[in-house]
Amino acid sequence: MHNDVLVIGGGHAGLTAAITAAENGAKVLLLEASPKNMRGGNSRHTRDLRIMHHQPTKVLTDIYPAKEYWDDLVRVTNGQTNKHLAYLTIRNSANNVKWLQQHGVCFQPPLKGTLQLGRTNAFLLGGGKAMINALYHSAELLGVQIRYDSTVTMLTLDENHFVEAILENGQTIEASALIVASGGFEANREWLEKIWGKIAKNFIIRGTPYNRGLILKQLLEKGAKQVGNPKQCHAVAIDGCAPLFDGGIVSRVDCITLGIVVNKHAKRFYDEGEDLWPKRYAIWGHLVAQQPDQIAYVIIDAKSEKMFIPSAFPPKTANTLLELAQKIAIDPDALLKTVHEYNASIQPGTFNHTKLDNCHTQNLAINKTHWARTIDTPPFKAYLLRPGITFTYLGVTVNDKAQIIMADDQPSKNIFAAGEIMAGNVLAEGYLAGTGLTIGAVFGRIAGKEAAQYATN
Ligand SMILES: Cc1cc2nc3c(=O)[nH]c(=O)nc-3n(C[C@H](O)[C@H](O)[C@H](O)COP(=O)(O)OP(=O)(O)OC[C@H]3O[C@@H](n4cnc5c(N)ncnc54)[C@H](O)[C@@H]3O)c2cc1C
């Protein structure tokens, strides 16, 4: 059977593209590497999307104008963004909630509490899994053909033009247009090691094991223009007890601002209170990656216990710091010295974890600039931290029709990209919570429409 549009990757971006292409009259085939029960890529781990809006809605409070969204993006990326594509994403983000609702996805009322995102981010009811199931259902109703256990290993191009995809089992699939939505290469340890060296052996992959970057590599080898720096990735400090793949959100350790973080020599190495947690959580993966054996420990006492969402795995707990040091196998004298110096350097202040308060240390080599409270009340707790890689930023360059730009700076007429594989055009550095899905939603719709138009004309 002839396919108008072939979509590679069945995460949020691929499904959005497939649904839109089908709604625009195309016969669509979607190939997904995972088995059915593991479908949805990293998208199934998500919780929220960042949305521009000019008035409060049922799922977002207040307003979040385009200019403020842009300013936030520039700040986190240090300007590593294509302004035209970024504004296209921001403006079109306003339609994301409605589009998803029209395709069976439900949202929660605005979120209150420590995440401070109820104004800017719309939260999925039931999380990413519920969203993914609804989108697969919508795609099936529209006649999108879906094939699981179908890893594409090679692409054949003829002068920047897609001809056919070759599956792991050797089967070839032709289509008039191709949409690539196969994510980054974060689950490809060999590739990570090439970039990061041996320390990458100790990284935990927070999401799907199927994002191995096979399609990204094929496209770059066949002349697609690269975007983003291979070394840039979103990485957070996660619970060292998490599984090697797919641990998802429940293994994040969110108490760093409440305690101190030490490496295996019991030395602090960064200001734990630098900024509000949603703005700083994404630097800790890189920080822990630079420590010996790529491990660290966050130490808190009883005062902080109920103030954060706990990891799924219980921390080590002890009634004395000495006992805690023994349980986590670090030098007790060194830990006692670090905690003692830290406690002694804390200045008087009024603790308030919801804002940048005035509780800080003084005269330490590395001061804690907010939320510094003594660690003196048992039980003491220690979470083992390891770098958890969320996704990579290296991708293919696209234009505002989601067409892939080739090395000669010309767009391919029939190859389109959406989602993480092209997110580096908008966000090549840093991270702004909820923009991953937003980029996939906007470029998924554009890619689906453009590919369908190309294929059916
Ligand atoms: C734990 C976690 C939490 C996150 N939370 C959020 C959040 O709340 N909000 C947010 O905006 N972003 C979040 N992100 C980032 C977000 O997941 C991504 O930005 C987004 O899901 C990317 O969508 P995608 O469709 O491009 O990729 P994916 O959802 O990863 O889908 C890619 C698909 O391609 C398939 N594939 C890969 N290679 C091949 C191949 N060769 N052949 C066939 N199929 C292939 C994979 O199996 C996968 O299903 C989170 C990520 C993680 C890991």
The ligand as an SDF file (V2000), in Angstrom:
LIG
                    3D

 53 58  0  0  0  0  0  0  0  0999 V2000
   11.3620   12.0000   33.1000 C   0  0  0  0  0  0  0  0  0  0  0  0
   11.0410   13.0500   32.0770 C   0  0  0  0  0  0  0  0  0  0  0  0
   10.1190   14.0480   32.3960 C   0  0  0  0  0  0  0  0  0  0  0  0
    9.8310   15.0440   31.4630 C   0  0  0  0  0  0  0  0  0  0  0  0
    8.8690   15.9720   31.7800 N   0  0  0  0  0  0  0  0  0  0  0  0
    8.5320   16.9080   30.8690 C   0  0  0  0  0  0  0  0  0  0  0  0
    7.4330   17.7950   31.1190 C   0  0  0  0  0  0  0  0  0  0  0  0
    6.7310   17.7020   32.1330 O   0  0  0  0  0  0  0  0  0  0  0  0
    7.1520   18.7310   30.1650 N   0  0  0  0  0  0  0  0  0  0  0  0
    7.8660   18.8230   28.9920 C   0  0  0  0  0  0  0  0  0  0  0  0
    7.5580   19.6890   28.1670 O   0  0  0  0  0  0  0  0  0  0  0  0
    8.8690   17.9520   28.7140 N   0  0  0  0  0  0  0  0  0  0  0  0
    9.2180   17.0040   29.6150 C   0  0  0  0  0  0  0  0  0  0  0  0
   10.1930   16.1110   29.3160 N   0  0  0  0  0  0  0  0  0  0  0  0
   10.8250   16.1960   27.9800 C   0  0  0  0  0  0  0  0  0  0  0  0
    9.8470   15.5610   26.9820 C   0  0  0  0  0  0  0  0  0  0  0  0
    9.7120   14.2050   27.2970 O   0  0  0  0  0  0  0  0  0  0  0  0
   10.3080   15.6970   25.5450 C   0  0  0  0  0  0  0  0  0  0  0  0
   10.6400   17.0330   25.2450 O   0  0  0  0  0  0  0  0  0  0  0  0
    9.1640   15.2650   24.6040 C   0  0  0  0  0  0  0  0  0  0  0  0
    8.4630   14.1800   25.1250 O   0  0  0  0  0  0  0  0  0  0  0  0
    9.7380   14.8860   23.2730 C   0  0  0  0  0  0  0  0  0  0  0  0
    8.7390   14.2960   22.4920 O   0  0  0  0  0  0  0  0  0  0  0  0
    9.1560   13.4970   21.2020 P   0  0  0  0  0  0  0  0  0  0  0  0
    7.8860   12.9610   20.6340 O   0  0  0  0  0  0  0  0  0  0  0  0
   10.0410   14.3220   20.3700 O   0  0  0  0  0  0  0  0  0  0  0  0
   10.0810   12.3030   21.7460 O   0  0  0  0  0  0  0  0  0  0  0  0
    9.6730   10.9670   22.5050 P   0  0  0  0  0  0  0  0  0  0  0  0
    8.4330   11.1250   23.2820 O   0  0  0  0  0  0  0  0  0  0  0  0
   10.8680   10.5040   23.2470 O   0  0  0  0  0  0  0  0  0  0  0  0
    9.3230    9.9700   21.3210 O   0  0  0  0  0  0  0  0  0  0  0  0
   10.2970    9.4950   20.4340 C   0  0  0  0  0  0  0  0  0  0  0  0
    9.8260    8.1250   19.9500 C   0  0  0  0  0  0  0  0  0  0  0  0
   10.6300    7.7300   18.8500 O   0  0  0  0  0  0  0  0  0  0  0  0
   10.8390    6.3300   18.9320 C   0  0  0  0  0  0  0  0  0  0  0  0
   12.0470    6.0260   18.1610 N   0  0  0  0  0  0  0  0  0  0  0  0
   13.3120    6.4210   18.4150 C   0  0  0  0  0  0  0  0  0  0  0  0
   14.1390    5.9610   17.4670 N   0  0  0  0  0  0  0  0  0  0  0  0
   13.3850    5.2570   16.5870 C   0  0  0  0  0  0  0  0  0  0  0  0
   13.6660    4.5410   15.3850 C   0  0  0  0  0  0  0  0  0  0  0  0
   14.9140    4.4670   14.9030 N   0  0  0  0  0  0  0  0  0  0  0  0
   12.6490    3.9310   14.7330 N   0  0  0  0  0  0  0  0  0  0  0  0
   11.3760    4.0030   15.2200 C   0  0  0  0  0  0  0  0  0  0  0  0
   11.0490    4.6790   16.3470 N   0  0  0  0  0  0  0  0  0  0  0  0
   12.0400    5.3040   17.0190 C   0  0  0  0  0  0  0  0  0  0  0  0
   10.9900    6.0770   20.4220 C   0  0  0  0  0  0  0  0  0  0  0  0
   10.7290    4.7440   20.7500 O   0  0  0  0  0  0  0  0  0  0  0  0
    9.9740    7.0530   21.0090 C   0  0  0  0  0  0  0  0  0  0  0  0
    8.7270    6.4360   21.2060 O   0  0  0  0  0  0  0  0  0  0  0  0
   10.4920   15.0710   30.2090 C   0  0  0  0  0  0  0  0  0  0  0  0
   11.3920   14.0570   29.8750 C   0  0  0  0  0  0  0  0  0  0  0  0
   11.6500   13.0350   30.7970 C   0  0  0  0  0  0  0  0  0  0  0  0
   12.6220   11.9390   30.4210 C   0  0  0  0  0  0  0  0  0  0  0  0
  1  2  1  0
  2  3  1  0
  2 52  2  0
  3  4  2  0
  4  5  1  0
  4 50  1  0
  5  6  2  0
  6  7  1  0
  6 13  1  0
  7  8  2  0
  7  9  1  0
  9 10  1  0
 10 11  2  0
 10 12  1  0
 12 13  2  0
 13 14  1  0
 14 15  1  0
 14 50  1  0
 15 16  1  0
 16 17  1  0
 16 18  1  0
 18 19  1  0
 18 20  1  0
 20 21  1  0
 20 22  1  0
 22 23  1  0
 23 24  1  0
 24 25  2  0
 24 26  1  0
 24 27  1  0
 27 28  1  0
 28 29  2  0
 28 30  1  0
 28 31  1  0
 31 32  1  0
 32 33  1  0
 33 34  1  0
 33 48  1  0
 34 35  1  0
 35 36  1  0
 35 46  1  0
 36 37  1  0
 36 45  1  0
 37 38  2  0
 38 39  1  0
 39 40  1  0
 39 45  2  0
 40 41  1  0
 40 42  2  0
 42 43  1  0
 43 44  2  0
 44 45  1  0
 46 47  1  0
 46 48  1  0
 48 49  1  0
 50 51  2  0
 51 52  1  0
 52 53  1  0
M  END
$$$$
